[in-house]
Amino acid sequence: MQLFSVKEGERLLKASQCYLSTASGPIAGLIFISADKVAFCSERSIKISSSNGELNRFHYKSVHESKNLKKPSQKYINIVTVDNFDFWFMGFLNYQKSLRYLRQAISQV
């Protein structure tokens, strides 16, 4: 709650350790899922540039599950924002529970 702007009455649904997949490799962190937003926090910085240099906030529109065809036990969650940014998360301790809460959050938007 200290790191992200939280609306009055906003309720945390789930927090889970996972990895954000990036072109330079996975980044370990925590994903926070509320009825209002999804937020990712890591010790490593993640830079996403905007044209005016301001902090970007991305509104999500869909959540998809996927798995590695060569290693079916490796499962991924893909979050697509309304402006078509793709974020891939993996390495969840409880994949099914995290997926369920993400879908719940998206259905409430």
KENU-736370 format. One line per 3 residues: number of its first residue (from 1); their letters; for each residue z, y, x of N, C-alpha, C. Coordinates in nm, 2 decimals. Atoms other than C-alpha are relative to their C-alpha. Layout:
# KENU-736370
NUM> a> Z Y X Z Y X Z Y X  ...
//
This chain:
# KENU-736370
1> mql> 0.00 -0.12 0.08 0.00 0.00 0.00 0.00 0.13 0.09  0.00 -0.12 -0.09 0.06 0.23 0.30 -0.14 0.03 0.06  0.13 -0.01 -0.06 -0.29 0.17 0.44 -0.11 0.05 -0.09
4> fsv> 0.11 -0.03 0.10 -0.50 0.21 0.12 0.05 0.08 -0.11  -0.05 -0.08 0.11 -0.49 0.46 -0.15 0.01 -0.09 -0.13  -0.03 0.09 0.11 -0.33 0.28 -0.44 0.03 0.09 -0.13
7> keg> -0.03 -0.07 0.12 -0.34 0.41 -0.80 0.13 -0.04 -0.06  -0.12 0.04 0.07 -0.03 0.42 -1.01 -0.03 -0.11 -0.10  0.02 0.12 0.09 0.01 0.09 -1.19 -0.09 -0.10 0.06
10> erl> 0.09 0.10 -0.06 -0.24 -0.09 -0.96 0.09 -0.11 0.05  -0.08 0.12 -0.04 -0.12 -0.44 -0.90 -0.08 -0.09 0.10  0.06 0.09 -0.10 -0.19 -0.66 -0.60 -0.01 -0.14 -0.06
13> lka> 0.02 0.13 0.06 -0.34 -0.99 -0.72 0.02 -0.11 0.11  0.00 0.10 -0.11 -0.37 -1.17 -0.38 -0.02 0.07 0.13  0.02 -0.04 -0.14 -0.34 -1.11 -0.01 -0.02 -0.13 0.08
16> sqc> 0.03 0.13 -0.07 -0.49 -1.37 0.22 -0.06 0.03 0.14  0.06 0.00 -0.13 -0.57 -1.42 0.59 -0.14 -0.05 -0.01  0.14 0.05 -0.01 -0.94 -1.46 0.66 -0.07 0.07 0.11
19> yls> 0.09 -0.06 -0.10 -1.23 -1.35 0.88 -0.11 0.07 -0.07  0.12 -0.07 0.04 -1.49 -1.09 0.82 -0.11 -0.03 0.10  0.12 0.04 -0.09 -1.83 -1.21 0.96 -0.08 0.12 0.03
22> tas> 0.08 -0.11 -0.05 -2.01 -0.95 1.17 -0.10 -0.05 0.10  0.10 0.03 -0.09 -2.31 -0.94 1.39 0.06 -0.03 0.14  -0.07 0.02 -0.13 -2.07 -0.94 1.69 0.10 -0.11 0.00
25> gpi> -0.10 0.11 0.02 -1.86 -1.23 1.56 0.10 0.03 -0.10  -0.10 -0.02 0.10 -1.58 -1.29 1.32 0.11 0.09 0.04  -0.12 -0.08 -0.02 -1.30 -1.04 1.28 0.11 -0.05 -0.08
28> agl> -0.11 0.05 0.07 -0.96 -1.17 1.19 0.07 0.11 -0.07  -0.08 -0.10 0.07 -0.76 -0.98 0.93 0.05 -0.05 -0.13  -0.05 0.03 0.13 -0.62 -0.97 0.58 -0.09 0.06 -0.10
31> ifi> 0.07 -0.05 0.11 -0.80 -0.93 0.26 0.10 0.02 -0.12  -0.09 -0.04 0.11 -0.61 -0.75 -0.03 -0.09 0.01 -0.12  0.07 0.00 0.12 -0.73 -0.81 -0.38 0.09 0.05 -0.11
34> sad> -0.07 -0.06 0.12 -0.62 -0.59 -0.67 -0.09 0.00 -0.11  0.09 -0.01 0.11 -0.75 -0.54 -1.01 -0.10 0.11 0.01  0.09 -0.12 -0.02 -0.91 -0.22 -0.89 -0.09 0.00 0.12
37> kva> 0.08 -0.01 -0.12 -1.04 -0.29 -0.54 0.03 -0.12 0.09  -0.02 0.10 -0.10 -1.08 -0.53 -0.25 0.00 0.08 0.13  -0.02 -0.07 -0.12 -0.96 -0.41 0.09 0.02 -0.10 0.12
40> fcs> -0.02 0.08 -0.12 -0.98 -0.56 0.44 0.06 0.08 0.11  -0.07 -0.07 -0.11 -0.75 -0.47 0.72 0.01 -0.09 0.12  0.01 0.07 -0.12 -0.78 -0.58 1.08 0.06 0.08 0.12
43> ers> -0.04 -0.07 -0.12 -0.64 -0.50 1.42 -0.12 0.06 0.07  0.13 -0.05 -0.06 -1.00 -0.45 1.54 -0.06 0.11 -0.10  0.06 -0.10 0.09 -1.18 -0.14 1.41 -0.14 -0.05 -0.04
46> iki> 0.13 0.04 0.06 -1.49 -0.18 1.19 -0.06 0.14 -0.03  0.06 -0.13 0.02 -1.73 0.11 1.20 -0.12 -0.02 -0.09  0.11 0.00 0.09 -1.97 0.17 0.91 -0.04 0.15 -0.01
49> sss> 0.04 -0.14 0.00 -2.16 0.50 0.95 -0.05 0.05 -0.13  0.06 -0.07 0.11 -2.24 0.74 0.67 -0.08 0.11 0.06  0.09 -0.11 -0.04 -2.50 1.01 0.69 0.08 0.13 0.03
52> nge> -0.08 -0.12 -0.02 -2.23 1.28 0.68 0.13 -0.03 0.08  -0.11 0.03 -0.09 -1.97 1.10 0.90 0.13 -0.02 -0.07  -0.13 0.02 0.07 -1.71 1.05 0.63 0.03 -0.15 -0.02
55> lnr> -0.05 0.13 0.03 -1.51 0.74 0.55 -0.08 -0.05 -0.12  0.08 0.06 0.11 -1.72 0.51 0.33 0.09 -0.09 -0.09  -0.06 0.09 0.10 -1.58 0.34 0.02 -0.12 -0.07 -0.07
58> fhy> 0.10 0.08 0.06 -1.79 0.06 -0.12 0.05 -0.06 -0.13  -0.03 0.06 0.13 -1.78 -0.04 -0.49 -0.07 -0.13 -0.01  0.06 0.13 0.01 -1.83 -0.41 -0.53 -0.06 -0.03 -0.14
61> ksv> 0.06 0.04 0.13 -2.05 -0.57 -0.79 -0.01 -0.14 -0.02  0.01 0.14 0.02 -2.06 -0.94 -0.73 0.07 -0.07 0.11  -0.06 0.09 -0.10 -1.89 -1.23 -0.55 -0.07 -0.13 -0.01
64> hes> 0.07 0.13 0.00 -2.07 -1.54 -0.45 0.07 -0.10 0.10  -0.05 0.10 -0.09 -1.95 -1.86 -0.29 -0.12 -0.07 0.07  0.10 0.07 -0.08 -2.14 -2.04 -0.02 0.06 -0.09 0.10
67> knl> -0.06 0.09 -0.10 -2.10 -2.31 0.24 -0.11 -0.03 0.11  0.09 0.04 -0.12 -2.25 -2.41 0.58 -0.06 -0.13 -0.04  0.07 0.12 0.03 -2.51 -2.67 0.50 0.02 -0.11 0.10
70> kkp> -0.02 0.10 -0.11 -2.45 -2.84 0.84 0.14 -0.04 0.00  -0.15 0.03 0.00 -2.07 -2.82 0.80 0.05 0.04 -0.14  -0.04 -0.04 0.14 -1.99 -2.83 0.42 0.15 0.05 -0.01
73> sqk> -0.14 -0.04 0.01 -1.62 -2.78 0.49 0.02 0.15 0.04  0.00 -0.14 -0.03 -1.70 -2.43 0.62 -0.05 0.08 -0.12  0.04 -0.08 0.12 -1.70 -2.21 0.31 0.01 0.15 0.02
76> yin> 0.00 -0.15 -0.02 -1.78 -1.84 0.28 0.00 0.06 -0.14  0.01 -0.09 0.12 -1.74 -1.57 0.02 -0.08 0.12 0.03  0.09 -0.11 -0.01 -2.01 -1.31 -0.01 0.04 0.10 -0.10
79> ivt> -0.03 -0.11 0.10 -1.91 -0.97 -0.17 -0.12 0.10 0.02  0.11 -0.09 0.00 -2.20 -0.75 -0.26 0.04 0.13 -0.07  -0.04 -0.13 0.06 -2.14 -0.38 -0.33 -0.11 0.06 -0.08
82> vdn> 0.10 -0.05 0.09 -2.32 -0.17 -0.58 -0.11 0.07 0.07  0.11 -0.06 -0.08 -2.52 0.00 -0.30 -0.05 -0.11 0.10  0.06 0.12 -0.07 -2.62 -0.35 -0.17 0.04 -0.02 0.14
85> fdf> -0.05 0.05 -0.12 -2.40 -0.39 0.13 0.06 -0.14 -0.02  -0.05 0.13 0.01 -2.32 -0.75 0.20 0.12 -0.02 0.10  -0.11 0.04 -0.08 -1.98 -0.86 0.33 0.03 -0.15 -0.01
88> wfm> -0.02 0.14 0.00 -1.92 -1.22 0.43 0.14 -0.03 0.06  -0.14 0.04 -0.04 -1.56 -1.36 0.45 0.00 -0.15 0.01  -0.02 0.14 -0.02 -1.46 -1.70 0.58 0.14 -0.03 0.06
91> gfl> -0.13 0.04 -0.06 -1.16 -1.90 0.71 0.12 0.03 -0.09  -0.12 -0.02 0.09 -0.94 -1.86 0.40 0.09 -0.12 0.01  -0.10 0.11 0.01 -0.62 -2.06 0.40 -0.01 -0.07 -0.13
94> nyq> 0.03 0.06 0.13 -0.68 -2.12 0.03 -0.12 0.06 -0.06  0.14 -0.05 0.04 -1.05 -2.07 -0.04 -0.01 0.01 -0.15  0.01 0.00 0.14 -1.04 -2.16 -0.41 0.08 0.10 -0.07
97> ksl> -0.08 -0.10 0.06 -0.75 -1.94 -0.50 -0.05 0.14 0.03  0.06 -0.13 -0.04 -0.90 -1.64 -0.31 -0.12 0.03 -0.08  0.12 -0.02 0.07 -1.23 -1.69 -0.48 0.03 0.03 -0.15
100> ryl> -0.04 -0.02 0.14 -1.06 -1.71 -0.82 0.05 0.14 -0.03  -0.05 -0.14 0.02 -0.88 -1.38 -0.77 -0.10 0.10 0.02  0.11 -0.09 -0.02 -1.19 -1.21 -0.64 -0.08 0.01 -0.13
103> rqa> 0.08 0.00 0.12 -1.38 -1.32 -0.95 0.08 0.07 -0.11  -0.08 -0.07 0.10 -1.09 -1.20 -1.17 -0.01 0.15 0.02  0.00 -0.14 -0.02 -1.09 -0.86 -1.00 -0.14 0.06 -0.04
106> isq> 0.13 -0.05 0.03 -1.47 -0.82 -1.04 -0.02 0.00 -0.15  0.01 0.00 0.15 -1.45 -0.91 -1.41 0.07 0.11 -0.07  -0.08 -0.11 0.06 -1.20 -0.63 -1.47 -0.06 0.13 0.03
109> v> 0.06 -0.13 -0.03 -1.43 -0.36 -1.32 -0.09 0.04 -0.11
//
